[in-house]
Amino acid sequence: MDRSYVVTGGGRGVGRAIVERLLKDAEYNAVVAIELDSDALAWMEDHTSSPRAISIIGDASDEAVAERAADLAEETGTLSGWVNNAAVFRDT
């Protein structure tokens, strides 16, 4: 896989549409979707790109969750983007 992305709130609505678009755009893209609700990510298990669609349950504003998502993305390809669709991050 060449490129990888992280999408917060990737289970429903706009976040899901972004995940699906990134997976469709290139057959080698991988996407890590972060979502609070595990049920919202169930669709990823049956997706045609499921090996490239990685889900993380948790709050993206939690540093450990964000770091895990970035690590998983980097393991699957060059981390090429982070779509902050749902998380709120404090200024550091």
Secondary structure, DSSP 8 states (H G I E B T S, - for coil): --EEEEEETTTSHHHHHHHHHHHHH-TT-EEEEEES-GGGGTHHHHSTTGGGEEEEES-TTSHHHHHHHHHHHHHHSEEEEEE-SS------
